[in-house]
Each structure stands twice: as structure tokens, then as C-alpha cells.
Amino acid sequence: MTDRSQETARQSALDYHEHPKPGKLEIRATKPMANQRDLARAYSPGVAEACTEITRDPATARRYTARGNLVGVVTNGSAVLGLGNIGALASKPVMEGKAVLFKKFANIDCFDIELDESDPERLADLVCALEPTFGAINLEDIKSPDCFIVEKICRERMNIPVFHDDQHGTAIVVGAAATNALRVAGKRFEDIKIVSTGGGAAGIACLNTLLKLGVKRENVWLCDIHGLVYEGRAEDMTPQKAAYAQDSDLRALGEVIAGADLFLGLSGPNVLKPEMVARMAERPIVFALANPVPEIMPDDVRAVAPEAIIATGRSDYPNQVNNVLCFPFIFRGALDVGATEINDAMQIACVEGIAALARATTSAEAAAAYQDERMTFGPDYLIPKPFDPRLMGVVATAVAGAAMDSGVATRPIADLEAYKQTLDGSVFRSALIMRPVFAAAQGAERKIVFAEGEDERVLRAANAMIEETTDTPILIGRPEVVGRRCERAGLPIRPGADFEIVNPENDPRYRDYWGTYHQLMERRGVTPDIAKAVLRTNTTAIAAVMVHRGEADSMICGTFGQYLWHLNYVTQVLSEGDLHPVGALSLMIQEDGPLFLADTQVHPEPTPEQVAETVIGAARHVRRFGVAPQIALCSHSQFGNLDTESARRMRGAMRLLEQMAPDFAFEGEMAADAALDPELRRRIFPNARFDGPANVLVFPGTDAASAARNVLKMRANGLEVGPILMGMGNRAHIVTPSITARGLLNMAALAGTPVQHYG
């Protein structure tokens, strides 16, 4: 990096910390504070009731305060990563950063505590005094051997989890990486020789964890700046190092490295030389974790051992050993079961959970975050990426289970699977609202054909369907292209073996397909030649014909192109009898709950009859999500105060609905704010048909509905499920180009629900 680019990066980092407001944290209230009544409950006199309950039963503190989800990150700044002993104040940006990671990855609230205390016993006293404030303590950046003293005292005296992340977090991720590296290399923990450099807190903790995983103590050779740690050595020894002393005449790293299966470096730059790697065992494992310059650069390892399996602490090489894979989730599981400590069983569960996740198919969300990397289990993908959203559910659940099994959980969880689903729901925002839909689809075994089968999002959705549901995906696409893209994406599925594929360029059913299309369209100007051309090039038409012929139960299209273009072919082929496009329903998932919008795509200016039909269809589909519909017919007009075209349409729809007397709540016409604000609605129209906010907004045209949908997506962080095409008997759904792989999986679940489940 040039001097200029270094200065640019430096200034960019400073600006990040300073603007738009200094620091990386702030405190926000979780309760309203809008009037005197709120004030009286939040503070005096109402707060006394909570205090009294906690006095009576200290365990209720987690019910009436934030303590149960609050971690203290505590340091004295004596060993800050890459900076050394910079003191408590200068360490504050690092501790704030740690707190941000807790919140981002596990939704754990966090206070950073920087203590100006160098004596380890007095530091431990201060930490212990914080127990009433926090549900757990994360010790951070305390120098060795002081960190061992502080942690030991705190763990003995405190009845909440105390975890020194520099030790145990690093050890857990190293353990997960080593587990998978040995699997790739075809070796076992009990058989390998380990040579390690670095006798500090992290290095010792890593060795301790590897012993718990099966490594034999006599096969561990620990070196530090003075060479091999051997029996009888007096220089720079600690009890922790002495536990790994070897009875040997060898003294230097270069002497003990011969035949080593695993090099574990937590020391300094350029400690391991290429000629040393050349003397290691066949297919050596090299974990060079010093930062920012490792013990040996990966390219230098490859030069002498091309088959080596390598991990570093850097993000610009594969297999970055990063503590963020561990600490947010081990604390999440520990807090949720009220663990009194984080013990060996919980740490091993964390190791196994992280390792297993790397061996599973990569999530679409992680693939999107790391678009230029190949994430298929193997030498270059031993551990998952930090932005893999599955970490929360997998790791925290494993930790919680281990805490209960080992007897340190004060609040055992009755149903771990339900707990995992709740965690997944906090990460995958659509998970909870989609649960009734997935439940209804279970056991249906429907065939879903995807028109754009070459799209990577479709491939990932198809893989998830095979792994997670009973539905069968059918993909339209060129087999060789689909196969290559599955391999490139690291997906285990292959066309023809794991799913049916329809090749638009060469399928034996082509004659039958264009013949069917021509038969349907011959009196609408479609000649045999046109039918042949359409069924050779138009995958949406092919999918619709397959559904019409009964070769698939439902189709999904629209990952590219305009919605109405796709709708044209869907309507041509699949509209029959009572089946016709009624409208498009979009579910927008927001922080305060779901909101359904219609019609976002189909009818630009619907008639009153079409609006009423949209309302009926929306109510039916909303119930599929386990939601009781409260539908507002929206307009610029408020209950008859304007005589505009859109207002007349909505009033006409209201009259039709009143004649139908449906079994759900509806009201209109009203503005969107009146629909969503019950107080405002009561002032304007006291005799409304329902109380509370509407959860379905039906607009007088697609312009308004689509605009509301896009505003909620882009400015209110709304997550869309849909659009759901109503009126087609669940035989077709048209998505939009912005849909994600998970969005397609959600649509497949909707398409996989038999018609009788939603009327």
C-alpha cells in the first residue's frame, strides 16, 4: 500500500469514528416516554414496583430490567490487538467496536467498560463488583499472564458467565477450523503432531481446546521467542507454559517442526520459514494467525507444499480465523438459558456447531455478501463466514443445549427446535411470518417449475427446497449452464440427478408443448410457427404449459423482465373457468410487524368490482400467514369527503363488499395514515368497523400500491414476501427482479401449499 493510500485509509477510519456523531454506540429507550403517565411509570413512583419485585426475587431482574440481555465488555487496555499496552482510554474504540459486533450479530446489548487498573487482583475485584449490572462479562485485551488471574478470580466469585474472548474465542474458532482441516486431510486429532508458536493467552487456550478435542499432550510442542518450552527451562516461564513442557534435547522451532501435521502460530511475523514447512508431514496444516503479518505468508507455504491447508487471521486470504464467528453466539445461548458459566461442554458445542455449518451448503445470504469467493467445503473453506446468518441459530442452540446438559442452565429451554426457529426468525426476518405457510406445505409433495432455472438465486432456492421441504423443483434451462453454475456456487445439486430439468433448446416434449400452446391460442392469432418460436425461446410460456398439462403443480417466474409481460403468458395459458388474475399482494415485513399491500402489479386502474375481488382475495391469502385480516380501502378521500375518480371506485367497492357481508373486517375509503393510526381514525370517523391499525392496505391503483411497496422497501427497511398472484388457484406466481434466493424459497412454499389450505 502506498503512503498516499495508507493516509487515505487512515483518514477514512477516523471519519468513520467521528461522523455523523462521535463513537459507534448510543442508548435508545425501549419504552415510550411521551407524557406524564409514561414518566410516572418509567421513574418515580412506578419504578418502585419493579424494585420491590427484584428485592423479593432477584431472578425477576431479567423480567423488569435489561440485565438478561446485557453484556459488559471489560478491559484495562494492556494488550490491545496489534497496539500493545495503550491504556484504558485509548482502548475505548476497540471496546465500542466489540459492543457493536454483539448487537449486530446476536442482538445482545452491551456496555464497554474501560478500567484504569493494572493490578490483576484489583481489576478482578472491580469486575466482580459489576455483577448486579450485567448478565455476562466479556474480558478483552488484558495482557498475559494477568488475564489468567483475572478470569480465574471472576469465574470463582461470580455467578454469571465470564469469558475471556482473546483466549477462548480464538480457541473455539481454531478448534472448528482444525476439525475441518483434519477432515479434509484425512487425519485424526489423536494421531497428529502439533507445533505451536506463542505462549500467550490465545496460544495456550488453543492448545487446551485441541487437547479436549482429542490431541495427545505428548504430541504438542510449544515454542516461544526463546525456543522450545522444555522441562527444566527457567526463562520466561509461566504455569500455563509449563503444562506443555517437553522432555527433549531439542531447542529450536526448526528442530521440532519435522513431521508436524499442524503448525499453530499465534506469535509474530515471519517466524515459520518455507524450509520448515517443507519438513512437515504430508499435506501439512498451517494456521499462521499473527496479525497483520502472519508467521508465514500463504504463497510461501504453497511454494513448498502445494497441498497444504492454510488459515490466517487476515480477511484477504481464505479461512480467516475470526472470533466474531464465536463470541456473539456463545453469549446468546448462555444468556438465553441463564447459564452461570461458560464451561467446556458449551465451548466444544460451539466448536462443533461452527465446523458443521462450514460443511453444509453455503447460505444465499453469505454468498451475496462474499460474491467473489468460492464457498464450498474444502481446503479453502474450513469455517463459515461471519455474515452467514445461520450462525445464530446453529451455534447458540448448540451452546444452550450443552449448558442444559451440563447442569449450568438456570432457565432451561423446553423446546430447543422452537428456540432455534425463534433465533432464525430474528435473523431471517421472514422466518416467523412464513412458519404457518411452510407448515401447511409440509407433506404436500408438489412440483414447482422455475421458468428462469439458470439464475443462481433459483439454483439456491431449488437446493434449499430439496434440503428443507417435500416439494420437488423443476428448472427450465440449458443443462450444461445449470450444471456449471451449481458447481461455481458450491451447490451439491446437479441437473438430471437431483432435479428435473427442461432444456428449451432440446427437449423431447417440445412438439407436445408447442402443440398445446397452439391449441390454446390458435383463435387468438397464434400460428403454428409462432407457437414453435414461443415455446423454443419463452421459458415463462414453457412453465405455464407444463402446469396446464399437469406436469407441474405451480410455476414461478419473473426474476428478470417486466411483471405484466410475464402475466400475459400466464393468463394466456392458465386462465380458465374461475381462474383469472385478481391482483398482486405484497407482504412487507417491518420492525413492528407485517403489512400487506394490494394491488401492487395487476390492475393499473381497477373497477369497483376488481377492487372488491382484490379485497376478498387478500383476506384469504393473509389468513395463510396466521394473520386475522383488517383491511383498509385506501384513497386520498377520507370517508366521502372528496369526489374524485379513485374515491368513487373505492366507495363502489365498499358497497359491493357490504352486500357480500364477508367474514373479515374491512373499512374505507380512508387515507393510509387513518388506516394505520387508530387514534386519528377515531377522531375522523368514530364508527369504524374495526379497532387498531389495519394490516392490509388496498389501494385504488397499482401506481399507489407499488409506490408504497417501494418506499417501505427502500426507506423503511421493509422486507417483501411476494408478490403473491391472487386468483390463479396457486398455479402461478410472478416475482420481481429484486427478489433474493430466500424470497424465492418463500414463494416456493406458498406455491407448494395445496389449494384447500387457503380456500
N, C-alpha and C positions, 0 to 999 in steps of 0.2 A: 504494500500500500504506500503510495507517495505521501510526502509531507502534507501536500495540499488536501488529499483525500482524507488523511488522518485528522486534519484540523476540521474539515467539513463534518466528519462523523462525530468528532468531539463536540462541536457546537450544536449539532443536531440532537445529541443526547442531553446536553444542558437545556436546550429549548424544550425538549420533551418533559423534563422535570419542572421547568418553570412556568410554562404556559399551558392552558389559559389561566390556571391558578397554580400556585406552588404546591409541589408534592404530588403524590399519587393516590391519596386517600381523603375521604371526607365521611362525616357521620350524617345519616339520614334517619328521620323519625319513621317508625313503623306504625304509629297510631296517629289519628287525626288530632290536630291542635288548632281548631278553628274558632272556638268560642269559650265562654267561661265554664260551661259544663265539661268540656274536654280538659281544660286546665285543672278543674277541681278533681277530676279522676286521675290525671297524669301525675299531679303533685298533691299538695295538701288540700283537702283531708283524705281523698280517696286512696292515695298511695299507702296510707297506714294499714289498709285492709290486706294488701299484698305482704307488707312487712310482718303483720301478725301471723299470717298463714305460714310464712317461712320460719318464723320463730317457733311455731307449733310443730312444723315438719320441714326440716331443711331440704328434703328432697324436692319440695314444691318450688324451689328456686328456679328449676328449669321450666316450670309452667308459667311463672309470673315475671321472669327476667330473661335476658338474652344469654345467660351463662351457659346453658346447654348447647349452644352453637357458637361459643366464643373461645378462641384460642389466643394465648399470649405468645408472641414471638419475642424471646428474651435473649439479649446479648450484652457483652461488655466491649465488643469491638476489638478483641485481642487477636483474632485470626480470621480477618475478613478475606474471602476468596480473592486471591491474586493481589491483595493490597497489604496483607500482614496486619500488624497491630496499629490500627489507625484511631483507636479510641471509640468511645460510645457515640459521641455526637456525629462523627464522620461516617459511622456505620448506619445511620438512620435511613438513607436512601435504599440501602440493601434490605433492611428490615421492612420498610414500606413495600418494597417490591415483593418480598415474601408474602406479606399480607394480601397483596393484590392477587397473587397466584392462588392462595387459599380460596379467595372469593370467586375468582374466575373458574377454577376447575372443580371445586367441590361446594360452592355456595356456603362456605364457612366464614363467619365474621371474625375479625382479627384486630387486635391492638398490637402495635410494635412497642416494645419496652426496651430502651437502651439505658443500661445501668453503669455508672462510673465507679466500678468496683473491681479491683484486680485480685483481691484475695479470694480464692475459690470457696472457702468455707463461709465467708461473709456474703459472697454472691449467692450461694445456695440458701442462706438464711433469708435473703431478700426475695428470692424466687418462691420459697415456701410460704412466705407471708402473703403472696398473691393468690393463694388457693381459693379464697372466697369469691374472687372476681372471675375466674376462668374455669371452663370445662376441661381444658387440657393446656399443657405447656410445650412449646417447641423451642428447645435450646438451639442457639445458632451462633456460629462463628466465635466460639470460645476456644482458646489455644489448648493444645495438648501439653502436659497431662492434666491440666486444670479441669478440662471438660469431663474427664472420667470422675473426678472428685465431685464436681457439681451435680452431675447426673445421678451418681450413687446416693448422695445425701437426699436429693429431691425425691428420688424414687422410693427411698425408705420412709420418708416422712410424709409424703403427700398421698392423698387417696384419689388422685386423678392421673390420667396418662401424662407421663413426662418422656419426651422423645428428643434425643439429640440427632437432628437430621443429618448433620455432617458425617456422623458415624453410621447410623442405622439406615437412613435413606439411601446413601450411596451403596451400602452393603446389600440392601434389598434389590436394587436395580442391577448391581453386579451379579448377584445370585441368579436373577432372571436371565440375564444375558449369558452367563456361564451355563446355565441349564440348557439353553437352546444351542449354544455353541457346541457343547458336547454331543448333543443330539445330531447336529449336522456332521460333526467329525466322527461319529460312531464310537464315542468313548464314554466312560462312566466315571462319576466322581470318585468312587473308591479305588480306582486304578491310576489316577493321574498324579503327576508330579507338578507342583506349583512353585514357581519362583516369584517372590514379590519384592518390590522396592517401595519403601515408605513405611516407617513405623509409627506414623501419627494416628490420630483418632480414626480417620476413614479407613486407612490401611488395615489396622488391627480389627476393626469391626467387620470388614470384608472377609478377612481370614476366619473370624469366628463364625460368620454366616456360612462360609463354604464348608467348615467342619460340620455344621448342623445338617448340611445337605449331603454329607457322606464322605467328604475328603478325609483321608487319614492324617493325623497330626504329624507322623514321621515323614510324610511326603511334602511337607510345607517348608520351604527355605526362604527365610525373611532376611532381606538386606536393607541397610540404610546408608547414609552418607559415609559411614565408617566401614562398610562391607558387611559380611555375613554376621548375623546375630548368632553367636555360638555360646556354648556352655562355658562359664567362667569369664566371659567378657565383662569388663567393668565400665568401659567408656560409654557415656550417654545411654545408659540402660534404664528402663522402667519395668515395673512388674508386668505390664502388658506385653512388652517386647520379650521379656524373659520367658514367657509362656511358650514362645516359639523357638527358643534357642536349640541349635543342633549340636550334637556331639560329633564334631567333624574337624579335620585339619584344614579344610578349605576355608578361604577367607574372602575372595573377591567375587563379584557378580559374574564375571567372565568364567570363573571356575565352576560355579554351581549351576549355571544355565544349561549345561549339556544334558540332553534328554528330557528337558522340561516340556510338558504338554501345554501348560498355561503360564504365561507371563502376566503378572498383575502389577501395573505401575500406578502408584499414587505418590509420586515423588517430584521429579523436576525434569526439565527439558534435556533431551539427547542422552539419557542415561543408558539406554539399550542401543547397542551398535548392531549394524547389519550382520557382521560376522558372528555375533552371539545368536541372532535369530537362526542363522544357518546351522547352528549346532543343536537347536531344539529338536524335539521329536517330530515325526512325520505329521503333516497337517497341523502345524502349531497354532495355538490360540494366543493372540497378543492383545491384551487390554492395556493400552497406553493412555492413561486418563489424566495426566497432568495438563493443566490449562494455563495459558492459551497454547503453549508449545508442548506437545506430548513427549514422552520418553523416547519415542522414535516415530518418524512420520510414516503414514501408511504406505506411501510409494516406496520408501526404503525397505519396508518389510516385504512388499510384493516382489521387489527386485531379486531377493534371495530365496523367497518362499512363496511362489505364486499361489499356492493352495491355502495360504494362511487365512485364518478367520480373525478379523480385526475389529476392535471397538476403540473409540476415543471419547474424550469429553467435549469434542467440537461439533458444531452443528453443520459444518461444511463437509463432513465425511459421514458415511453410513454408520449406523449403530452408535449413536450418541448416548452415552450413559448420563442420563439427566434425572436428578432427584424428583422433578415435577411429575414423573411417572408414578411416584410412590406417595409422597407425604400428604397431598390433599386427600387422598382416598383412604389411607390408613387411619387418618384422623376422622374422616367421615364415618367410617364403620365403627370406630371406637366411641365417638360421641353418641351415635345413634343407639347403642346398646348400653350406654352409661358405664363403659369399661373403667375399671380402677387403675389399669396399667396397660401398656402395650407390650405384651410378652412375646416369647419366642414363637409360640404357635401362631400368633397373629402375624408376625413378620414372615414366617415361612408361607403362610396362606397368601400373603401379599406377593411374595416371590412367585409362587405357583400361578396365581391369577394373571400377573403381568406376562409370564412366559407363555401361558396357554393362549392369551389373546394374540400374541405375535404369530402363533401357529394357525390361527383362524383366518378366514378370508378378510382382507382389509376392508374397513368400512368406507362407504362412499364419501362420507364427510372428511375422513382423513386423507383419502385420495385427492379430494378437491383442494385441501389445504397444502398438499405437497405434490403438485401436479407434475413436476419434473422428475420425480423419484419413482423407481420401481419398488413396490412394497409387496413382495411375495416372500414368504418364509424361506430363509436360506442364509448363506454366508453374509449377505449384505442387508439382511433384515432379521435381526435376532430379537429385537424388542420393539414394541409398538411406538408410535409417535405421540408426543404429548397432546396433540389435538384430536386424538382418537376418542370420540365421545363415549365409547363403550367402556372406557377405563373405570368410570364412576360406578356403574352397575356391577361390573365383574369383580373389581378389586375390593370395593367397600363391602359388598355382600360376603365375599370370602373372609374378609377380616372380621366382620360381625359374627359370622358363623363360628370362626375359630375362637373368638372371645367367649361366646356362649359355651362352646365345647370344653374350653379350658377353665371355666368357672369364674371369670373375672367380669362378667356382664351383670350389672345390677338391674337392667331393664331388658330382659331377653325379648327377642322378636319372635312372635308365634309363627309367622309365615314368611320365610326368607324369600320365597319366589315373589310374593306380593311386594315385599320390601324392595327387591331388585326392580320390579316393574315401576315402583314409585320413583326410584333413583333414575331409571331410564327416562321416565316421564319428565324429570327435571332437566334432562339434557336434550332428549329428543322431544321437542315441545308438542309434537302431535301424538305422542305415545298414549297419554291418558285418554284424550278425547276419542282416539281411534280404537281403544280397547274393546268396546261393545261391537264394533264392526268386525274386528279380527275374530272375536269370539263367535259371531254369527257365521263367519265364513269357514270356521273350523269344520272339517269333515265334509265340506261341500264337494271337493274334488272337481272343480270347474276348470275348463280350458280357456285361458286368456291369450288372445293373439295380439302381439305388439306390431303395429304397422312399420315402425322405424327400428327394426331389430339390429341395425349396425351401430346405433348410438350407444356410447359407453354407459350412459345413465340407464338405458334399457337393459343392458347386459348385467349391470349391478343389481337392478331390481329383479331381474329373472333369477339371478343367483340367490338373492335373499328369499324369493318365493320358494325355490327348491329347498332351501335350508330351513325355512321358518313356517311354511304353510303347506296345505294339502292341495293347493291349486297347481296346475300344470301350465307353464309358459310355452307359447309357440311364437317364434320370431320370424319375421319376414326380412330377408337379407341374403346377401351372397355368402355362402358358407365359408369360403376362404377368407373373406374380410372379417366375418364374425369370429372365426377361429383365431385369427391374428390379434384382434382387439381383445379377446378374452385373455389370451396369453400375455399381451402387453399390460393389461390391467391387473394381472396377478390373480385372475379368477380361475377356479378349478374346473369350471364347466366347459364343455365343448359341444358344438352343434352336431346333431345326429346321435350323440351318445347320451347327453344329459337333457336335451330338449329337442323338440321337433323344429325343423327349420324349413321355410318355404322360400325357394330360390326364385325370385321374379324373372331371372334370365333363363332359367331352365328347370321347370318343374313339370313332372308328368301329368299334373292335373290342369295344366294351362288351358287345354282345349275345353275341359269342362267348365273352367272358371269364366273364360270369355263368353262361352255359350250361355251360361247362367245370366251374366250381366246383360248380354244382348237380348235375351228373352224378357228381362225386366224392363229394358229401356228401348225396345225396338219401335214402340209407338211414341217415343219422345225424341225422335230424330237421330238415334244412335244406330249406325250401320254396323255390319259385321267387322269391317276394317277398323272403325273407331273403337268398337268393343275390344278387338285384339290389341290395339295400341294402348288403350287404357289399362288393360289387365297385364300388360307387359311392363308398364312404367309407373303405375299409380299404386303404391303399396296400401294406401287407405282404402281404395276400391277393392283390392285383393282381400284385405282383412274383413271388410263388410260382406263380401261374397262368401267367405269362409263361415262367418256367423250365420248368414242366410241359409247356407247348405247344411248347417248343423255340425260342421267340423270344428267349431269353437263356440263357446257359450257367450263370450263377450269380447270386445275389441277395445284397444287403447291406441290412440293416435294423437298427433299434434305437437310432438317435441320440436318440430320446426314447421314453418308455414303459418298461414292465417287461419283463424278458427273457422270462419264461415266457409272457406274453401274446403276444409275437411268435412264440415257439416253437410255440404252439398252432396257429397258422395255417400255419406252415412244415410242421409234422408232418401236418396235415390234407391238404395238397396234395401234398407231395413224398415222404412216406414210402411206399415201395413196394418189394416184394421184400426185399432185404437192407438197404435203406436205412432207417435209423431213428436218432434222436438217441442217441449213445453217451455223450457228456459234453462239457463245455466245457474247453478247455485254454488257460490264460493264460501267456504268456511274460512274465516280469518281468526287465527288463534292469537290472542293478545294476553298481556300480563294479567289482566283482570277477568279473563275468561273468553269463551268463544262468541263470535258474532258472525251470523250468516247473512250474505248479501245476494240478492237476485234482482233482475236477470242480468248477469254480467256479460252475456255474449250473444244471445239468440235473436231477440226481437228489438230492433232499434227504437221503434215507437209502437208498443203493443196496444191492442184494443182492450177495452174493459174485460172482455171475455178472456183474452190471453193473460191479463194481469191476474184475474181470479184463478185461472188454471195454474199460474205460477205459484200463487199463494198456497193452493191445495197441494201441489207437488212439493213445495218447500217444507210444509208441515210434515208430510210423510217422510221425507228424507232426513229432516232434523231429528226425528224420533229414532232413526237408525243409530244415532250417536248417544242415545240415552238422555236426550235433552227434551224437555217439555216446551213446545214452541209458543212464543209470544211474538206475534207478527205485526209489524207496523207497516202500513202502506204509506210510503213517503212521498212528499211533494213540497213545492215551495209554499203551497197553501196550508193554512192551519185550520182544519175543521170547518171548511166552507168559506173562509174569509177572502179567497181570490177566485176569480172566474177565468182561469187560464185553461189551455188545452190539456196540459198534464193533470191539472186538478180535476177537470171533468172526467178524464179517464179513470183516475183513482176513485172518485166518488161513484162512478158507474160500476167499478169492480166491487166497491163496498156493498152496493145494492145487491149485486149478484150473490155475493158471499152471504149476506143476511138471509137471502131466500134459500140458500143451501143449508144454512144452520150447521156448519161443520163443528166437530168436537175439539176445537182448539181455540185459543184466544187470539183475536185479531182486532185491530183498530186503525182508524185513519179517517181522512188523509191528514198527515201531520209532517212537520219538518223533522229532520233527523235529530236535532237537539231535543225536541219534545219527546221523541221516541226513546231516547237514551237517558233522559233526566226526568224521573218520576215527579219531582217537586215542581219543575217547570210545567209539566203536563197537567198536574192537578190545578195549577193556577189558571191555565188556559182553558182546560176542559175537565172539570171536576168529575164528570160522569163517565170517564173512560172505562172500557171493558176489562182492562187488566191493570194491576198494580206492578210496580217495579219496572226496570228497564226492559225494553224489547230486546230479544236475542236474534230476531230475523228482521232485516230491513228489505222491503221490496220497493224498488224504485220505478218511476214511470217510463224508463227507457234505459238502454244499455249504456248510453253516454254517462249518465249519472252513476249508475251502478259500477261500471268499470272504473270510473274516476275515483270513486270511494274506495274500491278494492286496491287500486294502485297507490293511493295516498296512504292507506293503512299499511301496505307492504313497505313503502319506501321511507315514510316519515314516522310511523308509529311502531316499527319493528314487528308488524303483523306477519304471521306465517300462514300461507294459504294451503288448504287442502281442497283440491278441485282444479278446475270447475267440474261439478257433477252435472252431467247432461240428464235432465229430467224428461220423463215422458217416453223414453225408449225402452222401457222394461229391463233396464240394466244391461242391455245388449251392446251398448257403445258409450264410450266416454272420450271426450276430446280435451286434452290438456293444453297448456300453453308453453312456448319455448323456454320460459324461465324455470320450469319445473326441475326439481332435483331427483336423484335416484330414490331417496326416501319418499318423496312425493309420489313417484310412480308406484312404489310398493304400496302406499296408502290407497292409491287409485285401484291397484290390482285387488286389494282386499275388498274395496267397495264393489268392484266388478265381480268378485268371487262370491258375493253374498246372493244366495238364491232369491228369486223374486218374492216368494212367500214370506220372507223375513221382513219386508217393508211394504207390503201391500201393492 
